[in-house]
Amino acid sequence: MMDDFDRPATQAEAYRAMVGNIGSDNPDNEWILTPFDTWERNPAYTGPRGPHPEDLGPDDCYDISGLGFGEMSDDELEALTAPTENNDAPF
């Protein structure tokens, strides 16, 4: 007699398991962007339902105030964008 555990997972079962694992690691995110470039609702998310990320317009955005973004001074921006010399480059 063969039970369900004597076979490899189907692609759909493996995909659902991947989404569940990513979701359990990120329970505060309502949506998960998978490596297959698809949005999936996080099964571990328990907050209020929001719109699908692709339904947001150009003037809509999520609250990112807690992510630590801040204003950069002109000197900091210039330091990030200034070309650097790399003497190890083979060309």
Backbone as a chain_set.jsonl record, in Angstrom:
{"seq": "MMDDFDRPATQAEAYRAMVGNIGSDNPDNEWILTPFDTWERNPAYTGPRGPHPEDLGPDDCYDISGLGFGEMSDDELEALTAPTENNDAPF", "coords": {"N": [[0.843, -1.177, 0.0], [0.545, 2.192, -0.842], [1.151, 5.358, 0.466], [0.405, 8.949, 0.621], [2.877, 10.1, 1.165], [4.836, 8.785, -0.142], [5.662, 9.77, -2.526], [7.131, 12.244, -4.685], [6.785, 15.794, -4.117], [4.329, 17.683, -5.887], [4.703, 20.282, -8.369], [2.976, 22.394, -7.76], [2.401, 21.882, -5.051], [4.945, 22.207, -3.931], [5.364, 24.893, -4.534], [3.325, 26.148, -3.009], [4.263, 25.441, -0.482], [6.697, 26.845, -0.468], [5.763, 29.535, -0.55], [4.386, 29.581, 1.879], [6.533, 29.174, 3.667], [8.155, 31.457, 3.189], [6.297, 33.379, 3.92], [5.889, 32.798, 6.654], [8.298, 33.606, 7.665], [8.101, 36.312, 7.318], [5.801, 37.677, 8.665], [4.61, 40.184, 8.884], [4.241, 41.268, 6.41], [1.855, 41.73, 3.959], [1.797, 40.889, 1.319], [3.681, 38.742, -0.822], [6.409, 38.773, -2.914], [7.301, 36.515, -5.186], [10.1, 34.421, -6.271], [9.388, 33.856, -8.84], [8.359, 36.09, -9.903], [5.732, 36.747, -9.2], [2.939, 37.9, -7.326], [1.883, 36.879, -4.186], [-0.601, 36.313, -1.724], [0.197, 36.551, 1.671], [0.059, 33.804, 3.73], [0.518, 33.872, 6.454], [0.011, 36.393, 7.337], [-1.835, 38.601, 9.395], [-3.035, 41.046, 9.541], [-4.978, 43.999, 8.531], [-6.724, 43.8, 5.399], [-5.321, 44.84, 2.365], [-4.901, 46.587, -0.811], [-4.035, 44.828, -3.858], [-0.602, 44.8, -4.754], [-0.063, 45.529, -7.437], [-2.282, 46.936, -8.103], [-2.061, 49.448, -7.154], [-1.892, 52.932, -7.717], [0.164, 55.532, -9.299], [0.313, 57.55, -7.402], [-0.229, 56.353, -5.043], [0.995, 54.697, -2.15], [2.707, 52.464, 0.074], [3.02, 52.718, 3.641], [6.122, 53.647, 4.511], [7.501, 54.644, 6.583], [8.743, 53.503, 8.798], [10.996, 52.238, 7.866], [13.503, 53.359, 7.915], [14.472, 55.165, 6.024], [15.986, 58.18, 5.049], [16.679, 61.702, 4.613], [19.326, 62.64, 2.441], [22.363, 64.403, 2.565], [23.82, 66.758, 0.254], [26.549, 66.261, 0.013], [26.764, 63.592, 0.929], [25.247, 62.27, -1.027], [26.763, 62.871, -3.294], [29.121, 61.511, -2.659], [28.237, 58.889, -2.85], [27.632, 58.656, -5.542], [29.879, 59.349, -6.933], [32.468, 58.599, -9.256], [34.635, 55.809, -8.805], [38.046, 54.778, -8.522], [39.374, 51.826, -9.687], [41.958, 49.887, -9.337], [42.359, 47.227, -9.642], [40.952, 46.255, -11.758], [40.772, 44.355, -14.762], [40.777, 45.648, -17.192]], "CA": [[0.0, 0.0, 0.0], [1.338, 3.415, -0.996], [0.439, 6.536, 0.957], [0.742, 10.209, -0.042], [4.239, 10.535, 1.442], [5.749, 7.962, -0.925], [5.843, 10.373, -3.845], [7.663, 13.608, -4.585], [5.776, 16.863, -4.152], [4.06, 18.276, -7.198], [5.194, 21.652, -8.461], [2.027, 23.252, -7.044], [2.598, 21.671, -3.617], [6.22, 22.822, -3.573], [5.156, 26.341, -4.621], [2.562, 26.542, -1.822], [5.158, 25.306, 0.675], [7.636, 27.965, -0.54], [5.038, 30.743, -0.146], [4.144, 29.456, 3.313], [7.79, 29.373, 4.384], [8.518, 32.871, 3.085], [5.308, 34.112, 4.707], [6.109, 32.63, 8.095], [9.473, 34.408, 8.008], [7.743, 37.727, 7.153], [4.361, 37.739, 8.941], [4.105, 41.56, 8.831], [4.021, 41.647, 5.016], [0.636, 41.13, 3.421], [2.048, 40.305, 0.007], [4.991, 38.15, -1.047], [6.852, 38.73, -4.31], [8.029, 35.252, -5.291], [11.169, 34.414, -7.271], [8.783, 33.695, -10.163], [7.82, 37.407, -10.238], [4.294, 36.775, -8.966], [2.543, 38.328, -5.989], [1.014, 35.931, -3.484], [-1.03, 36.774, -0.404], [0.926, 35.872, 2.727], [-0.869, 33.071, 4.589], [0.822, 34.145, 7.865], [-0.347, 37.786, 7.638], [-3.117, 38.677, 10.105], [-3.483, 42.436, 9.611], [-6.078, 44.38, 7.639], [-6.496, 43.539, 3.974], [-5.042, 45.996, 1.528], [-5.003, 46.306, -2.242], [-2.955, 44.098, -4.514], [0.459, 45.768, -5.067], [-0.135, 46.008, -8.814], [-3.46, 47.785, -8.256], [-1.756, 50.784, -6.647], [-1.589, 53.934, -8.723], [1.443, 56.209, -9.095], [0.265, 58.427, -6.23], [-0.457, 55.52, -3.863], [2.183, 54.001, -1.663], [2.62, 51.904, 1.41], [3.709, 53.488, 4.674], [7.496, 53.168, 4.657], [8.141, 55.516, 7.567], [9.54, 52.75, 9.75], [12.072, 51.504, 7.218], [14.792, 53.993, 8.133], [14.928, 56.035, 4.955], [16.13, 59.555, 5.496], [17.222, 62.636, 3.633], [20.775, 62.652, 2.293], [22.936, 65.702, 2.239], [24.427, 66.779, -1.077], [27.872, 65.628, 0.104], [26.564, 62.145, 1.011], [24.8, 61.827, -2.339], [27.906, 62.96, -4.209], [30.045, 60.431, -2.316], [27.68, 57.63, -3.353], [27.544, 58.626, -7.003], [31.166, 59.712, -7.535], [33.183, 57.436, -9.8], [35.768, 55.349, -8.006], [39.12, 54.177, -9.309], [39.608, 50.438, -9.323], [43.214, 49.487, -9.95], [42.363, 45.775, -9.803], [40.167, 45.88, -12.932], [41.656, 43.845, -15.807], [40.63, 46.405, -18.438]], "C": [[0.886, 1.238, 0.0], [0.545, 4.598, -0.452], [0.964, 7.795, 0.277], [2.193, 10.636, 0.169], [5.277, 9.712, 0.685], [5.971, 8.517, -2.326], [6.457, 11.757, -3.672], [6.521, 14.623, -4.652], [5.558, 17.316, -5.592], [4.617, 19.693, -7.196], [4.278, 22.608, -7.69], [2.19, 23.106, -5.532], [3.896, 22.329, -3.139], [6.107, 24.344, -3.575], [4.399, 26.845, -3.391], [3.419, 26.453, -0.566], [6.166, 26.456, 0.704], [6.973, 29.255, -0.068], [4.767, 30.719, 1.348], [5.398, 29.695, 4.134], [8.239, 30.826, 4.35], [7.579, 33.691, 3.953], [5.536, 33.986, 6.198], [7.347, 33.377, 8.568], [9.175, 35.907, 7.976], [6.261, 37.942, 7.442], [3.779, 39.156, 8.89], [3.827, 42.031, 7.412], [2.778, 40.945, 4.484], [0.89, 40.385, 2.121], [3.484, 39.804, -0.078], [5.275, 38.2, -2.546], [7.753, 37.509, -4.444], [9.18, 35.377, -6.289], [10.652, 34.227, -8.702], [8.092, 34.97, -10.627], [6.295, 37.428, -10.186], [4.039, 37.221, -7.532], [1.6, 37.301, -5.398], [0.645, 36.523, -2.132], [-0.339, 35.911, 0.653], [-0.048, 35.13, 3.639], [-0.634, 33.331, 6.076], [0.427, 35.559, 8.285], [-1.725, 37.834, 8.291], [-3.668, 40.092, 10.192], [-4.638, 42.717, 8.665], [-5.711, 44.127, 6.175], [-6.302, 44.838, 3.227], [-5.157, 45.63, 0.063], [-3.832, 45.453, -2.725], [-1.88, 45.112, -4.9], [0.402, 46.312, -6.488], [-1.374, 46.857, -9.076], [-3.211, 49.206, -7.765], [-1.418, 51.711, -7.802], [-0.271, 54.625, -8.414], [1.458, 57.117, -7.863], [0.015, 57.652, -4.938], [0.865, 54.91, -3.426], [1.886, 53.406, -0.297], [3.35, 52.82, 2.374], [5.095, 52.892, 4.879], [8.234, 53.958, 5.718], [9.028, 54.752, 8.54], [10.731, 52.035, 9.145], [13.431, 52.183, 7.322], [15.321, 54.811, 6.973], [15.022, 57.453, 5.488], [16.676, 60.419, 4.367], [18.739, 62.537, 3.62], [21.231, 64.058, 1.993], [23.554, 65.619, 0.84], [25.792, 66.089, -1.071], [27.753, 64.101, 0.161], [26.142, 61.573, -0.337], [25.948, 61.844, -3.336], [28.904, 61.835, -3.939], [29.542, 59.087, -2.848], [27.736, 57.53, -4.87], [28.858, 58.964, -7.688], [31.84, 58.464, -8.093], [34.363, 57.079, -8.9], [36.795, 54.702, -8.921], [39.363, 52.777, -8.784], [40.837, 49.964, -10.052], [43.302, 47.987, -10.189], [41.612, 45.321, -11.064], [41.095, 45.436, -14.054], [41.561, 44.616, -17.123], [40.83, 47.863, -18.214]], "O": [[1.858, 1.319, 0.751], [-0.596, 4.822, -0.855], [1.869, 7.718, -0.554], [2.694, 11.467, -0.589], [6.477, 9.926, 0.857], [6.424, 7.795, -3.214], [6.312, 12.371, -2.615], [5.443, 14.34, -5.175], [6.484, 17.327, -6.404], [4.96, 20.234, -6.145], [4.761, 23.533, -7.038], [2.125, 24.099, -4.806], [3.933, 22.935, -2.068], [6.686, 25.012, -2.718], [4.783, 27.852, -2.797], [3.311, 27.303, 0.318], [6.464, 26.989, 1.773], [7.554, 29.992, 0.729], [4.906, 31.745, 2.015], [5.344, 30.343, 5.179], [8.66, 31.37, 5.372], [8.021, 34.604, 4.65], [5.392, 34.963, 6.933], [7.441, 33.744, 9.74], [9.927, 36.693, 8.552], [5.524, 38.352, 6.545], [2.558, 39.307, 8.855], [3.234, 43.093, 7.226], [2.665, 39.721, 4.551], [0.263, 39.36, 1.857], [4.389, 40.38, 0.525], [4.474, 37.724, -3.35], [8.846, 37.476, -3.879], [9.229, 36.331, -7.064], [11.398, 34.419, -9.662], [7.34, 34.962, -11.602], [5.646, 38.052, -11.026], [4.837, 36.945, -6.636], [0.627, 36.9, -6.037], [1.47, 37.155, -1.474], [-0.3, 34.686, 0.537], [-0.901, 35.762, 4.262], [-1.511, 33.037, 6.887], [0.499, 35.891, 9.468], [-2.668, 37.201, 7.817], [-4.679, 40.313, 10.858], [-5.207, 41.802, 8.071], [-4.551, 44.229, 5.777], [-7.029, 45.81, 3.433], [-5.477, 44.489, -0.271], [-2.787, 45.374, -2.08], [-2.226, 46.207, -5.343], [0.788, 47.458, -6.718], [-1.509, 47.436, -10.154], [-4.062, 50.078, -7.942], [-0.739, 51.317, -8.75], [0.35, 54.347, -7.389], [2.531, 57.417, -7.339], [0.043, 58.234, -3.854], [1.741, 54.643, -4.248], [0.94, 53.799, 0.386], [4.204, 53.607, 1.966], [5.228, 51.767, 5.362], [9.464, 53.949, 5.753], [9.988, 55.321, 9.061], [11.417, 51.291, 9.846], [14.424, 51.626, 6.855], [16.511, 55.124, 6.939], [14.198, 57.865, 6.305], [17.078, 59.923, 3.315], [19.366, 62.37, 4.666], [20.576, 64.805, 1.266], [23.779, 64.528, 0.317], [26.151, 65.411, -2.033], [28.535, 63.393, -0.473], [26.621, 60.514, -0.744], [26.085, 60.921, -4.139], [29.47, 61.268, -4.874], [30.342, 58.242, -3.251], [27.872, 56.436, -5.419], [28.948, 58.875, -8.912], [31.792, 57.399, -7.479], [35.0, 57.953, -8.312], [36.452, 54.148, -9.966], [39.537, 52.571, -7.583], [40.782, 49.669, -11.246], [44.219, 47.521, -10.865], [41.631, 44.137, -11.401], [42.119, 46.081, -14.282], [42.228, 44.243, -18.088], [40.742, 48.651, -19.156]]}, "num_chains": 1, "name": "protein.A"}
